[in-house]
């Protein structure tokens, strides 16, 4: 019985040993190779595209020598599961794991330099391919070969891997798709008639026919050329999350929020919950060893019996409670289902085994951190955690606060203050106090909180200026009191106890004890006394950062941002679009931004006790200035993610880097 499936043992090969032995691939021999292949490979799509490797190679910088990093990331999303021999390989947002069935144990797998894994596949030589948003890694008998996105732009945002006839297909979200064959990379984009460069899945039907699922629909390349099936074929229009072909040649498509479509020679059948699917949100398809097609998604899994879908039920296990992101099978009849809840289910007949993956950190987003009395406190996307020997979650007074917290600070008495979109929370070590309009506050939408001198607390609002809590009383400050704007991008208290506020357009002001005064650095892009320009973007919550969508072609040309922080001496440090400015007793000092050829978007800035300047960015990792030069630290050189939301130095001199999607990274200098 022959069948094709995305995650099962493939029938194609990429000679990974060749890749490892010859890392510099041939670029000029493509014409001779095609001429020698004869008619068997003389179809149009194979002649198209661009052949190159390395493609668009950058001068990627390595991590700082002497700086060690430790990633603490959640592994809740099981994005890819592949059964190979007696091991199930699991790609998650928190790294690569292996479950060994004989001993029922899960182990983290080192090797890929990036954390988030989107796709896992094996070739015919047994080489393991691992792909993620930061690149591809291949493990063969001689070890790992790495192709980081920091160096090779094509390998950014890898979404899928498919073993083909002597080649490995690579789907990327924004750079099209391509395959590696005999040590050569051949690329296909919209310029080659590809429907959309945002490719999510690829399936090779035979050595002449390949199906490509994109964010806009499905297209096909065969001996007659390229064909788009987006319109006029009764196939629902939408992103193609996954696809498989059964032994009868039926193509099954999982289409985002539209269930499953079956296509064969122009005939289309669309299935939904009424036909037995768990819902319209199907994330993964697969074919088991008997040739049955399976569909897994939000609300469970089903298999196709030829006329309809049969829901998978296991006594004592509520599969309908979970959102399944991945599925595969082994040749013994076991089915492996990966969830977004940090668990894998192994279904065998009417029995089910639940496998929990170890978690490095309990939250994906880390908005901020603080330290008091040897305890570290973390503000995350799903609540507050404190850590001494272990992480402990501090329940909020109401569930709706968990996803609405924007800032964290600790007062002189160890009280925890949290700004939220529904008021201010104050924790005394035992219970929470909610401060909102009922406590006399003029607004309930707060974006920042900062500790001041003498127990004062400063709170930045979304659009109502600054509020000060001193001696149990509240005082408000707006543009009438000297602020350049009522909408702020950040606040800090320097070592002398002076409060600084940064507006969203880069205007800086300082509190002199009675009113706020403009304090823009001399020569900066926002001269003192200039009016705050109105911009519709200022209507956005500063706690939410919008990144350029992948594949738009503008991801490397983002708008520069502004942020504020302090250095180890307590000096105010502000990052503006034209440079970084440090205020000390000697006055302002200006430092040029890193990567002048790349318009970065700073999100946070920190000066450490080691004398470095750390700059976190949205999408470009961290830039570290030691001496007079900048070095780069990214997701392929030690960070959990390139999207940095917070930087914090603890009492031991360790820098904690919080991310928007992959927990935290601990950075420490080796002695």
C-alpha positions as CSV (number, residue, x, y, z in Angstrom):
1,X,0.0,0.0,0.0
2,X,1.4,3.4,-1.0
3,X,0.3,6.6,0.5
4,X,1.6,10.1,1.2
5,X,1.4,12.0,4.4
6,X,3.0,15.1,5.8
7,X,4.4,13.8,9.1
8,X,4.9,10.1,8.5
9,X,8.0,8.2,7.2
10,X,8.7,10.0,3.9
11,X,9.6,8.5,0.5
12,X,12.0,11.2,-0.5
13,X,15.6,12.0,0.2
14,X,18.0,14.9,0.8
15,X,21.5,13.7,1.2
16,X,22.3,15.5,4.4
17,X,25.8,13.9,4.6
18,X,26.6,15.6,1.3
19,X,25.3,18.9,2.8
20,X,27.5,18.6,5.9
21,X,30.6,17.5,3.9
22,X,30.2,20.3,1.3
23,X,28.8,23.4,3.0
24,X,29.6,25.6,0.1
25,X,27.1,24.5,-2.5
26,X,27.7,24.8,-6.3
27,X,25.9,27.6,-8.0
28,X,27.0,27.4,-11.5
29,X,26.4,23.8,-12.4
30,X,22.6,23.9,-12.6
31,X,22.5,24.0,-16.4
32,X,24.7,21.0,-16.8
33,X,22.8,19.1,-14.1
34,X,19.4,19.7,-15.8
35,X,20.9,18.7,-19.2
36,X,22.1,15.4,-17.7
37,X,18.7,14.5,-16.1
38,X,17.0,14.0,-19.4
39,X,13.3,14.0,-20.0
40,X,12.4,12.6,-16.6
41,X,12.9,16.0,-15.0
42,X,12.1,18.3,-17.9
43,X,9.0,19.9,-16.6
44,X,8.4,23.6,-16.5
45,X,8.2,24.3,-12.8
46,X,11.5,22.4,-12.2
47,X,13.3,24.6,-14.7
48,X,11.9,27.8,-13.1
49,X,12.8,29.5,-9.9
50,X,16.3,30.5,-8.8
51,X,19.1,28.3,-7.9
52,X,21.6,29.5,-5.2
53,X,23.2,28.7,-1.9
54,X,24.0,30.5,0.2
55,X,21.1,32.7,-0.8
56,X,21.2,36.4,0.2
57,X,23.9,35.7,2.7
58,X,24.3,38.4,5.4
59,X,27.4,39.1,7.5
60,X,25.7,37.7,10.6
61,X,27.3,38.5,13.9
62,X,27.8,35.9,16.6
63,X,26.9,36.2,20.2
64,X,29.2,38.0,22.6
65,X,32.2,35.9,23.6
66,X,32.1,35.1,27.3
67,X,28.4,35.7,27.6
68,X,26.4,32.6,28.4
69,X,22.6,32.4,28.0
70,X,19.9,30.2,29.4
71,X,16.5,30.1,27.8
72,X,13.4,29.6,29.9
73,X,10.5,29.2,27.5
74,X,7.1,27.5,27.6
75,X,6.6,24.4,25.5
76,X,2.8,24.6,25.4
77,X,2.3,24.6,21.6
78,X,3.2,21.2,20.1
79,X,3.4,22.4,16.5
80,X,4.9,19.3,14.9
81,X,5.0,15.7,15.9
82,X,6.8,13.0,13.8
83,X,7.2,9.3,14.7
84,X,10.5,7.8,13.7
85,X,11.5,4.3,14.9
86,X,10.5,4.1,18.6
87,X,10.8,7.9,19.2
88,X,8.3,10.7,18.6
89,X,10.0,14.0,17.8
90,X,8.1,17.0,19.1
91,X,8.6,20.5,17.8
92,X,7.3,23.2,20.2
93,X,7.5,26.9,20.8
94,X,10.0,26.1,23.6
95,X,12.3,23.9,21.6
96,X,12.7,20.3,20.3
97,X,11.7,17.3,22.5
98,X,11.8,13.5,22.0
99,X,9.4,11.0,23.6
100,X,10.8,7.5,23.9
101,X,7.9,5.1,24.0
102,X,9.9,2.2,25.6
103,X,10.5,4.2,28.8
104,X,7.6,6.7,28.4
105,X,9.9,9.7,29.0
106,X,10.3,13.1,27.4
107,X,13.7,14.6,26.9
108,X,14.7,18.1,25.5
109,X,16.9,17.8,22.5
110,X,19.8,20.2,22.1
111,X,21.2,21.2,18.7
112,X,19.1,23.8,16.9
113,X,20.3,27.3,17.9
114,X,16.8,28.7,17.9
115,X,14.0,28.0,20.4
116,X,10.7,28.0,18.5
117,X,10.2,24.9,16.2
118,X,7.5,24.9,13.6
119,X,8.3,21.8,11.5
120,X,10.1,18.5,11.9
121,X,10.8,15.9,9.2
122,X,13.1,13.1,8.3
123,X,14.7,12.3,4.9
124,X,15.4,8.9,3.4
125,X,18.9,8.9,4.9
126,X,17.5,9.3,8.4
127,X,18.7,13.0,8.7
128,X,16.5,15.0,11.0
129,X,15.3,18.4,9.7
130,X,14.1,21.0,12.1
131,X,12.7,24.4,11.0
132,X,11.5,27.5,12.7
133,X,11.1,31.2,12.4
134,X,14.8,31.7,12.9
135,X,16.2,29.1,10.4
136,X,16.8,25.4,9.7
137,X,19.0,22.8,11.3
138,X,19.8,19.4,9.9
139,X,21.2,16.5,12.0
140,X,22.9,13.6,10.2
141,X,25.6,11.1,11.2
142,X,28.3,13.7,11.4
143,X,26.4,16.2,13.6
144,X,24.3,19.3,13.1
145,X,24.4,21.7,10.2
146,X,22.8,25.1,10.8
147,X,21.3,27.6,8.4
148,X,20.2,30.5,10.6
149,X,17.8,33.2,9.3
150,X,20.2,35.8,10.6
151,X,22.6,34.8,7.9
152,X,20.4,33.4,5.2
153,X,17.2,35.4,4.7
154,X,15.3,32.6,2.9
155,X,15.3,30.5,6.0
156,X,13.4,33.0,8.1
157,X,9.8,32.1,9.0
158,X,10.0,28.4,8.0
159,X,6.5,27.0,8.4
160,X,6.7,23.5,6.9
161,X,9.0,20.7,5.7
162,X,8.0,18.0,3.2
163,X,10.3,15.1,2.0
164,X,10.0,14.7,-1.7
165,X,11.6,12.6,-4.5
166,X,15.3,13.2,-3.7
167,X,14.6,16.6,-2.2
168,X,13.4,18.3,0.9
169,X,10.7,21.0,0.4
170,X,10.8,24.1,2.6
171,X,7.8,26.3,3.1
172,X,8.3,29.9,4.3
173,X,5.9,32.5,5.3
174,X,6.9,35.4,3.2
175,X,9.8,34.1,1.1
176,X,8.0,31.6,-1.0
177,X,8.9,27.9,-1.1
178,X,11.8,25.9,-2.4
179,X,13.6,22.6,-2.2
180,X,17.1,21.4,-1.4
181,X,18.4,18.7,-3.8
182,X,21.9,17.4,-4.2
183,X,23.2,20.2,-2.1
184,X,21.4,23.0,-4.1
185,X,18.6,25.3,-3.0
186,X,16.0,26.2,-5.7
187,X,13.5,28.9,-4.8
188,X,10.0,29.7,-6.1
189,X,8.2,33.0,-5.5
190,X,5.3,35.0,-7.0
191,X,7.7,35.9,-9.8
192,X,7.6,32.2,-10.8
193,X,3.8,32.1,-10.8
194,X,3.5,31.0,-7.2
195,X,0.1,32.1,-5.9
196,X,1.4,33.7,-2.7
197,X,4.8,34.0,-1.1
198,X,3.2,33.2,2.3
199,X,3.5,29.4,2.1
200,X,2.2,27.3,5.0
201,X,2.4,23.7,3.6
202,X,3.9,21.8,0.7
203,X,3.0,18.3,-0.5
204,X,4.8,16.5,-3.4
205,X,2.3,14.1,-5.1
206,X,5.0,12.5,-7.3
207,X,8.3,13.5,-8.9
208,X,6.5,15.8,-11.3
209,X,3.6,17.2,-9.3
210,X,3.7,19.4,-6.2
211,X,0.9,21.1,-4.3
212,X,1.6,24.3,-2.4
213,X,-0.7,25.6,0.3
214,X,-0.5,29.4,0.9
215,X,-2.2,32.0,3.0
216,X,-4.4,32.8,-0.1
217,X,-5.3,29.3,-1.2
218,X,-3.9,26.3,-3.0
219,X,-1.8,26.1,-6.2
220,X,-0.3,23.3,-8.2
221,X,2.9,22.8,-10.3
222,X,3.1,19.9,-12.7
223,X,4.3,19.0,-16.2
224,X,2.0,21.6,-17.7
225,X,3.1,24.6,-15.5
226,X,1.6,26.4,-12.6
227,X,-2.1,26.4,-11.8
228,X,-4.0,28.4,-9.2
229,X,-7.1,26.8,-7.6
230,X,-8.0,29.9,-5.6
231,X,-11.1,30.7,-7.7
232,X,-13.5,28.7,-9.9
233,X,-12.9,25.3,-8.4
234,X,-15.4,25.4,-5.5
235,X,-12.5,25.0,-3.0
236,X,-13.1,27.4,-0.1
237,X,-10.8,30.4,-0.2
238,X,-8.5,30.6,2.8
239,X,-5.2,29.7,4.2
240,X,-4.3,26.1,3.7
241,X,-3.0,24.9,7.0
242,X,-2.2,21.3,6.0
243,X,-2.9,18.7,3.2
244,X,-2.5,15.0,2.4
245,X,-3.3,12.7,-0.5
246,X,-4.8,9.3,0.0
247,X,-4.2,6.2,-2.1
248,X,-7.1,7.0,-4.4
249,X,-5.5,10.4,-5.3
250,X,-7.9,12.5,-3.2
251,X,-6.4,15.7,-2.0
252,X,-7.6,16.7,1.5
253,X,-7.1,20.3,2.5
254,X,-7.4,21.8,5.9
255,X,-8.6,25.4,5.2
256,X,-8.5,27.9,8.0
257,X,-11.9,28.2,9.8
258,X,-13.6,26.4,6.9
259,X,-13.1,22.7,7.8
260,X,-11.8,20.2,5.2
261,X,-12.1,20.2,1.5
262,X,-11.6,17.0,-0.7
263,X,-10.4,17.6,-4.3
264,X,-10.0,15.1,-7.1
265,X,-10.1,15.9,-10.8
266,X,-12.2,18.9,-10.4
267,X,-14.7,17.3,-7.9
268,X,-14.8,19.1,-4.6
269,X,-16.5,18.1,-1.3
270,X,-16.5,20.3,1.7
271,X,-16.8,18.8,5.2
272,X,-17.6,20.5,8.5
273,X,-19.0,19.6,11.9
274,X,-22.2,18.3,10.3
275,X,-20.2,15.6,8.6
276,X,-18.4,14.6,11.8
277,X,-15.4,16.9,12.0
278,X,-14.6,18.4,15.5
279,X,-15.3,21.9,14.1
280,X,-14.4,24.3,11.3
281,X,-10.9,25.0,12.8
282,X,-8.8,22.1,11.5
283,X,-5.0,22.5,12.1
284,X,-3.5,19.2,10.9
285,X,-4.1,16.2,8.6
286,X,-2.4,12.8,8.4
287,X,-2.8,9.3,7.1
288,X,-2.4,6.2,9.2
289,X,-0.9,2.9,8.3
290,X,-4.2,1.6,7.0
291,X,-4.6,4.5,4.6
292,X,-7.3,6.4,6.6
293,X,-7.2,10.2,6.6
294,X,-7.3,11.9,10.0
295,X,-8.2,15.5,10.9
296,X,-7.2,17.2,14.2
297,X,-8.1,20.7,15.4
298,X,-10.0,22.7,18.0
299,X,-12.4,20.4,19.8
300,X,-10.8,17.0,19.0
301,X,-10.0,14.7,16.1
302,X,-11.8,12.6,13.5
303,X,-11.0,10.0,10.8
304,X,-12.5,9.6,7.4
305,X,-14.4,6.3,6.7
306,X,-15.0,7.0,3.0
307,X,-18.3,8.8,3.3
308,X,-18.0,10.8,6.5
309,X,-15.9,11.6,9.5
310,X,-15.9,9.5,12.7
311,X,-15.1,11.4,15.9
312,X,-12.3,9.9,17.9
313,X,-13.5,9.0,21.4
314,X,-11.5,7.4,24.2
315,X,-13.3,6.4,27.5
316,X,-12.1,8.5,30.4
317,X,-10.4,11.1,28.2
318,X,-12.1,14.3,27.1
319,X,-10.3,15.0,23.8
320,X,-12.9,17.6,22.9
321,X,-11.5,19.9,25.6
322,X,-8.3,20.5,23.6
323,X,-7.0,22.3,20.6
324,X,-4.8,19.9,18.6
325,X,-2.1,21.5,16.5
326,X,-0.3,18.4,15.1
327,X,-0.9,14.7,14.4
328,X,1.1,11.7,13.2
329,X,1.0,7.9,13.4
330,X,3.4,5.0,13.7
331,X,3.2,1.6,11.9
332,X,1.8,-0.1,15.1
333,X,-1.4,1.8,14.8
334,X,-0.7,4.5,17.5
335,X,-1.9,8.0,16.9
336,X,0.0,11.0,18.4
337,X,-1.9,14.2,18.9
338,X,-0.1,17.5,19.9
339,X,-2.0,20.2,21.7
340,X,-1.5,23.8,22.6
341,X,-1.7,22.9,26.3
342,X,1.8,21.4,26.7
343,X,0.5,17.8,26.3
344,X,0.6,15.0,23.8
345,X,-2.0,12.3,23.6
346,X,-1.1,8.8,22.4
347,X,-4.2,7.0,21.2
348,X,-4.2,3.3,20.7
349,X,-7.6,1.7,20.1
350,X,-9.7,2.5,23.1
351,X,-6.8,3.5,25.4
352,X,-5.1,6.8,25.7
353,X,-1.8,7.9,27.3
354,X,-1.3,11.6,28.2
355,X,2.3,12.8,28.0
356,X,3.2,16.2,29.6
357,X,6.1,18.1,28.3
358,X,8.5,19.9,30.8
359,X,8.0,23.6,30.8
360,X,10.8,26.1,31.1
361,X,8.7,29.1,32.0
362,X,4.9,29.4,32.7
363,X,4.2,32.3,30.3
364,X,5.0,33.3,26.7
365,X,5.0,37.0,27.2
366,X,7.1,38.7,29.9
367,X,6.3,42.4,30.1
368,X,8.6,43.3,33.0
369,X,10.6,42.2,36.1
370,X,11.6,43.6,39.5
371,X,13.5,42.4,42.5
372,X,13.1,43.0,46.3
373,X,14.6,41.1,49.2
374,X,16.2,38.5,47.0
375,X,12.9,37.7,45.3
376,X,12.3,38.2,41.6
377,X,8.9,39.3,40.4
378,X,7.7,38.8,36.8
379,X,4.9,40.5,35.0
380,X,3.6,38.2,32.3
381,X,0.8,37.9,29.8
382,X,-1.1,35.6,32.2
383,X,-0.4,37.1,35.6
384,X,2.2,37.7,38.3
385,X,4.9,35.3,39.3
386,X,7.5,35.5,42.0
387,X,10.6,33.4,42.3
388,X,13.1,32.6,45.0
389,X,13.7,28.8,44.8
390,X,10.8,28.2,42.4
391,X,8.3,30.1,40.5
392,X,5.0,30.7,42.3
393,X,1.9,32.3,40.7
394,X,0.2,35.1,42.6
395,X,-3.5,35.0,41.8
396,X,-4.9,38.3,40.8
397,X,-8.1,39.7,42.5
398,X,-10.1,38.9,39.4
399,X,-9.4,36.8,36.2
400,X,-9.8,39.8,33.8
401,X,-6.7,41.5,35.3
402,X,-4.4,38.6,34.1
403,X,-4.3,39.7,30.5
404,X,-4.6,43.4,31.1
405,X,-1.4,44.1,33.2
406,X,0.9,46.7,31.7
407,X,3.6,47.6,34.3
408,X,5.2,46.4,37.5
409,X,7.1,48.3,40.3
410,X,8.0,47.7,44.0
411,X,7.8,50.4,46.6
412,X,10.2,51.1,49.5
413,X,8.2,48.7,51.8
414,X,8.1,45.8,49.4
415,X,4.6,46.5,48.2
416,X,3.9,45.4,44.6
417,X,2.2,47.9,42.3
418,X,0.8,46.8,39.0
419,X,-0.7,49.1,36.4
420,X,-3.5,47.6,34.3
421,X,-6.1,48.6,31.8
422,X,-8.8,48.5,34.6
423,X,-7.1,50.4,37.3
424,X,-4.1,49.9,39.7
425,X,-3.4,46.8,41.8
426,X,-1.4,47.0,45.1
427,X,-0.2,43.7,46.8
428,X,0.9,43.8,50.4
429,X,2.2,40.3,50.5
430,X,-1.1,38.8,51.5
431,X,-3.9,40.4,49.5
432,X,-4.6,42.7,46.6
433,X,-6.1,46.2,46.8
434,X,-7.9,47.5,43.6
435,X,-7.5,51.3,43.0
436,X,-9.7,52.8,40.4
437,X,-12.2,55.6,40.0
438,X,-13.7,54.6,43.3
439,X,-10.4,55.6,44.9
440,X,-10.5,59.0,43.3
441,X,-8.4,58.3,40.2
442,X,-9.4,60.2,37.0
443,X,-9.0,57.2,34.8
444,X,-8.7,53.4,34.9
445,X,-6.5,52.8,31.9
446,X,-2.8,52.8,33.1
447,X,0.2,52.0,30.9
448,X,3.2,52.4,33.2
449,X,4.2,52.5,36.9
450,X,7.5,53.7,38.4
451,X,8.8,53.9,42.0
452,X,9.9,57.3,43.3
453,X,11.7,58.6,46.4
454,X,10.2,58.5,49.9
455,X,7.7,55.8,49.0
456,X,6.1,57.8,46.1
457,X,4.7,55.9,43.2
458,X,4.3,57.4,39.7
459,X,1.7,56.1,37.3
460,X,1.5,56.8,33.6
461,X,-2.0,56.7,32.0
462,X,-3.1,55.8,28.6
463,X,-4.3,59.4,27.7
464,X,-4.7,61.3,31.0
465,X,-1.1,62.3,31.8
466,X,0.8,61.2,35.0
467,X,-0.6,60.5,38.5
468,X,1.5,60.6,41.7
469,X,0.7,58.7,44.9
470,X,2.4,60.3,47.9
471,X,1.6,60.1,51.5
472,X,-1.7,58.4,50.8
473,X,-2.9,61.2,48.5
474,X,-3.2,61.4,44.7
475,X,-2.1,64.2,42.4
476,X,-2.5,64.4,38.7
477,X,-0.3,66.1,36.0
478,X,-1.2,66.8,32.4
479,X,0.0,69.1,29.6
480,X,-1.3,72.0,31.7
481,X,1.4,71.1,34.2
482,X,4.2,71.0,31.6
483,X,4.0,67.5,30.2
484,X,4.5,67.6,26.4
485,X,1.7,65.1,26.0
486,X,-0.9,63.2,28.0
487,X,0.1,60.0,26.2
488,X,3.3,58.4,27.4
489,X,5.8,55.8,26.1
490,X,7.5,55.3,29.4
491,X,8.6,56.6,32.8
492,X,11.7,56.1,35.0
493,X,13.1,57.5,38.3
494,X,16.8,58.2,38.1
495,X,19.4,57.7,40.9
496,X,18.8,61.2,42.3
497,X,15.1,60.5,42.7
498,X,14.1,62.7,39.7
499,X,11.1,61.5,37.7
500,X,11.4,61.4,33.9
501,X,8.6,60.9,31.4
502,X,8.8,60.1,27.7
503,X,6.0,60.8,25.3
504,X,5.1,58.5,22.4
505,X,6.6,60.9,19.8
506,X,9.9,61.1,21.6
507,X,9.5,64.2,23.8
508,X,11.2,64.1,27.2
509,X,10.2,65.9,30.3
510,X,11.5,66.0,33.9
511,X,9.6,66.8,37.2
512,X,11.2,69.6,39.3
513,X,9.2,69.0,42.4
514,X,6.2,71.2,41.3
515,X,5.7,71.0,37.6
516,X,7.1,69.1,34.6
517,X,9.6,70.8,32.3
518,X,10.8,69.9,28.9
519,X,14.1,68.2,29.0
520,X,14.9,67.0,25.4
521,X,18.5,66.3,24.8
522,X,20.3,69.1,22.9
523,X,20.4,68.3,19.2
524,X,17.9,65.5,19.4
525,X,15.1,65.1,16.9
526,X,12.5,66.6,19.3
527,X,13.8,70.1,20.3
528,X,12.7,71.5,23.6
529,X,9.5,73.5,23.5
530,X,8.1,72.1,20.2
531,X,4.5,71.1,20.2
532,X,3.5,67.5,20.4
533,X,2.2,66.5,16.9
534,X,-1.1,64.7,16.7
535,X,-0.9,61.2,15.2
536,X,-3.7,58.6,15.0
537,X,-1.2,56.0,16.1
538,X,-1.1,57.6,19.5
539,X,-4.6,56.3,20.0
540,X,-3.1,52.8,20.3
541,X,-2.4,51.2,23.7
542,X,1.4,51.5,24.3
543,X,1.3,48.1,25.9
544,X,0.5,46.6,22.5
545,X,3.2,46.7,19.8
546,X,2.2,45.9,16.2
547,X,4.9,44.1,14.2
548,X,5.0,44.2,10.4
549,X,3.2,41.1,9.1
550,X,5.6,38.5,7.8
551,X,5.8,38.4,4.0
552,X,4.8,42.0,3.5
553,X,8.3,42.9,2.3
554,X,8.5,45.7,5.0
555,X,9.8,43.6,7.9
556,X,13.3,45.0,7.6
557,X,12.1,48.6,7.3
558,X,10.1,49.1,10.5
559,X,9.4,52.5,11.9
560,X,11.9,53.4,14.6
561,X,10.5,53.5,18.2
562,X,11.4,55.3,21.4
563,X,12.0,53.9,24.9
564,X,13.5,55.0,28.3
565,X,15.5,53.4,31.0
566,X,18.4,53.9,33.4
567,X,22.0,52.7,33.7
568,X,23.8,51.2,36.7
569,X,24.7,54.7,38.0
570,X,21.0,55.7,37.9
571,X,21.4,58.0,34.9
572,X,18.4,58.5,32.7
573,X,18.9,56.8,29.3
574,X,16.5,57.6,26.4
575,X,16.5,56.0,23.0
576,X,15.2,58.3,20.2
577,X,15.0,57.7,16.5
578,X,18.3,59.6,16.0
579,X,20.4,58.1,18.8
580,X,20.7,57.1,22.4
581,X,21.1,59.8,25.0
582,X,22.5,59.4,28.5
583,X,22.0,62.1,31.1
584,X,24.6,62.4,33.9
585,X,26.2,65.1,36.1
586,X,28.4,66.1,33.1
587,X,25.4,66.6,30.9
588,X,24.0,64.7,27.9
589,X,26.1,62.1,26.0
590,X,24.9,60.9,22.7
591,X,25.6,57.3,21.3
592,X,24.8,56.3,17.8
593,X,22.2,53.6,17.2
594,X,23.5,50.2,16.2
595,X,23.0,48.7,12.7
596,X,22.8,52.0,10.7
597,X,21.7,50.1,7.6
598,X,18.8,48.6,9.5
599,X,15.9,50.7,10.8
600,X,15.4,48.9,14.1
601,X,12.4,49.4,16.5
602,X,13.8,49.8,20.1
603,X,11.5,48.6,22.8
604,X,13.6,48.8,26.0
605,X,17.1,50.1,27.0
606,X,19.3,49.2,30.0
607,X,22.7,50.2,31.2
608,X,24.4,47.4,33.3
609,X,27.0,47.4,36.1
610,X,29.4,45.9,33.6
611,X,29.3,49.2,31.7
612,X,27.4,47.9,28.7
613,X,24.4,49.4,27.1
614,X,21.7,46.8,26.2
615,X,19.0,47.7,23.6
616,X,16.0,45.4,23.1
617,X,14.1,45.6,19.8
618,X,10.9,44.3,18.2
619,X,12.1,41.7,15.8
620,X,15.9,42.2,15.8
621,X,16.9,40.8,19.2
622,X,19.3,42.7,21.5
623,X,22.2,44.9,20.6
624,X,24.9,45.2,23.3
625,X,27.5,48.0,23.4
626,X,30.8,47.2,25.1
627,X,33.4,49.8,24.8
628,X,32.8,51.6,21.5
629,X,31.3,48.9,19.4
630,X,27.9,47.2,19.2
631,X,27.4,43.4,19.1
632,X,24.2,41.6,18.3
633,X,22.5,38.8,20.2
634,X,19.6,37.1,18.5
635,X,17.4,34.0,18.5
636,X,20.1,32.0,16.7
637,X,22.8,33.1,19.1
638,X,21.3,32.5,22.5
639,X,18.0,34.4,22.9
640,X,14.6,32.8,23.3
641,X,13.1,35.3,20.7
642,X,14.0,38.3,18.6
643,X,11.0,40.2,20.0
644,X,12.2,41.7,23.3
645,X,9.8,43.4,25.6
646,X,11.8,43.9,28.8
647,X,15.4,44.1,30.1
648,X,16.2,43.8,33.8
649,X,19.5,43.3,35.8
650,X,19.3,41.5,39.1
651,X,21.5,41.7,42.2
652,X,23.8,39.0,40.8
653,X,24.5,41.0,37.7
654,X,22.4,38.7,35.5
655,X,20.4,40.3,32.7
656,X,16.9,39.0,32.2
657,X,15.5,39.5,28.7
658,X,11.7,39.1,28.5
659,X,10.1,38.4,25.1
660,X,6.7,38.7,23.6
661,X,6.4,35.0,22.6
662,X,9.1,32.8,24.2
663,X,9.5,33.4,27.9
664,X,12.8,34.8,29.2
665,X,16.5,34.5,28.7
666,X,19.0,34.7,31.5
667,X,22.3,36.4,30.3
668,X,25.4,36.1,32.4
669,X,29.1,36.8,31.9
670,X,31.4,33.9,32.5
671,X,34.1,34.4,35.2
